[in-house]
């Protein structure tokens, strides 16, 4: 597995280490290209990391920002992953509006997914069957080992052809739009920031259980992705020793 993990003392330190690693990667890519692409996730953990990123002296105007997944809500909704990133990264870091490629969560799920997949394909100039190669993808993981909006048992876990799709998450009675495994696996680097005692069993399973992505979706990145790095706090890593 092309995967590394680091244990940090607490959530703040994990967010800081994740942010530092992301900035280093983006700087490295920017040395050889005019702009960089960065796909972010939502959820409870990224807020700290976004704040750390926004505080760095990085040329954020050269970053094009995308989303790993989004809830099908308007961009002003407190549940919106766009709003989280906008409040704590995009606005504070002055990322230009033209560089922000959000999922239009206010549209119907199927339309939002189609529009988002189309925008990604157009931005990267993809031919049929090609996948986007994001420079850096930031991911999280839930206590059930879901990542992006690919939950245990979802048939989309087997989809390597599509870029993005609408998915109904029964657990939350909620529609979402998510990047699909093919697009996620094509990323040049993937950075997981996972904290909290409730994630410990899922972390252990992803690294130590037999490969079964239908049961542990986050295994897909760790078994097949390239340049995958995990930043865990002590609570999330407690079963890894």
N, C-alpha and C positions, 0 to 999 in steps of 0.2 A: 504494500500500500504506500502510495506517495503522500503520506500524511504525517503531520507532527502535532503534538499537543503540549500545551504549557499550563502549569497550575500556578495561579496567582492567589494571594492571601484573601482577597475579597472581591466583590462585584466592581468596585471602583477601580481596583488595580487591573482586573481583567479587561474592563472597558478601555482603560488607558493603554494597556499593552496591545489590544486589538487595534486601537486607533493609530498607535505608533507604527505598527506593522503595515497597516493600510496606507498610511502616508508614505512610508518608505517604498512600497510597491508602486504607488502612483508616481512618485518622483522618478523612480527607475524607468518606468514606461515613458514618462514625459521627456526624458533625456533623448529619446529617439523618435518621438512623434509630436504632432502639434497639439493634440488634446488626448484626454484619457476618458475611458468609460467606466462607470462605477454603478453597480446595481445594489440597492439597499433593501433591507427587510424592515418589517414593523414588529409589533409586539412590545413586551414590557421592558426588555433589556436594552434596546438600542439607544434610548434617550440619553443615557450617560455617555455612550460612545460618540453619538452625534455632537454632544457638547464638547467633548475632547477634540474631535476632528475640527470643529468650527474655530476652536481656539488656536489652532496651529497656523503658522505663517506659510501656508501653501497657496499657490496661485489657483484658487478655486474657480476662477473664470475660465480655466482650461479643462474643467471637468464636465462631462455630460452625464447626467444622473438618471438612472432607470430604477424600476422597482422589481424585486423578486416576486412579490405578490401584493395584492391589494384587496381590501374588502369592498363590496359593491355598495358604497355609501358616497354621498357628496364630499367634495374636498374640504368642506368646512366642518364635517362631522368629527367628533372626538375619537371615533373608531378608525378614522382614515389614516392609513400608513403614510400617505402623502402629507397630511397635516402634521404628523409627528416629525417627519424629515424637514418640512418647511419651517416649522417653529424652531427646531433645534440645530439645523444644519444649513439648509438652503438660504434662509433669510439672514441668519447671523454671519454666514461665510460669504454672502453676496454672490451666490451662484446665479448667473444671468438666467432670466426667464426662458430665453431661447434654448438653453442647455438642459431644460427640465422636461423629461419625457414621462409624464405621469400616465397611469391607467385612469381612463375616464369612468370612475366608479359610479357616477351618477346616471350612466346609461344602463340599458338592460345588460345583464351579464354576458350574453352571447355577443352582443354588439361591442361591448367594452373589450372583450377578449380579442375579437377580430381586429378592432382598431389598433389595439396595442401590438399585437403580433405584426400587423401591417407596418406600423411605425418602426418597430425594431428591424424588420426586414429591409425597409427602405433606407433607414439610417446606415445599416451595415452593408447595403448594396448586395443583399443575398440572392443567389441563384436558387432555383427550386432544389430542395433537399439540403441546402447549406444551413449551418447554424451560426448564430452570432458568437463572436468571441469577445465577451466582456473582459476588460483588463483585470478588474477585481469585482468579485461578487461577495457581498456580506450576507451571511446566513445566521439564523438562530435555530433553535430546536425546542419543541415542546416536551412536556413530561411523557408523552406517548411516542416520542421519537419522530414526530412529524417535522418536516422542514419544508420551506416555502409553504404552499397550501396543499401539500401532498400528504394526506393522512393515511394511516394504516388501512390497507384493504382497497384503496382507491385504484380503479383500473388504469388511471392516467400514469401511475408509477411505471407502467410498461411502455409508455409512449415515448419513442425516440425520434419521431418524425416531426411533430408539431413544435412551434416556438412557445405559444401560450394558449391557455384554454380557461374557460369558465368552469368552476367546480362548486358543487353544493356541499357545504360542510355540515353534515347531519348533527354533529356534536354541538355546534353553535347555532343551528338553524339559520345558516347564513350563506349567501352566495359570495364567492371570491373569484378573482382572476389570478392565475399563477403562471410563472414560467414553467416549462415542462423539463423533464430530465435531460433531454438532448441539448437544450439551450444551457442548462445549468452545468452540465458536464463539459461543455465546450469552453467554459471560462478559463482564462489563463491562470488565475489564482482565486481560491475560495477561502474566505476567512470566517470561521464560526466564532461567535462570542456567546457562551452559554454559562449562566450562573444560577445558583439556587439549589437547595437540598432536594427539591422535587424533581430535578433533572438527573440526579445521580444514577438512578437505575437505567435510564435511557442512555446516558453516556456509556455506562459499562456495557450495555447490550450492543450498542453500535460498534464498539471496539472489540468486544470479546465473544459475542454470540456468533453462531454460523450465519453466513450471508443470507438474509431473508428480507429483502427490501419491502415486500408487501406488509411485513410485520414491523420492520424498523426502517422507514423510508430514508432517514438520514444516513443509513449505510451506503446509499448509492454514491454520494460524493466521496466518502472515505475509502471506498473500494475501487471506484472507477475514475474519480476526478484527478486532476493534476494540480500540484501546488496547493494542497489543502492544509490549512493550519487552524487548530482549535485553541481558543483561549478560555480556560475554565477557572472559576473561583474554587476555593477549597471545598465548599459544600457540594458543588457539582462533580468534583473530581474524587470525592471521598471513597468510592468503590474501585478506583483505578490503581491503588497501590498493591 
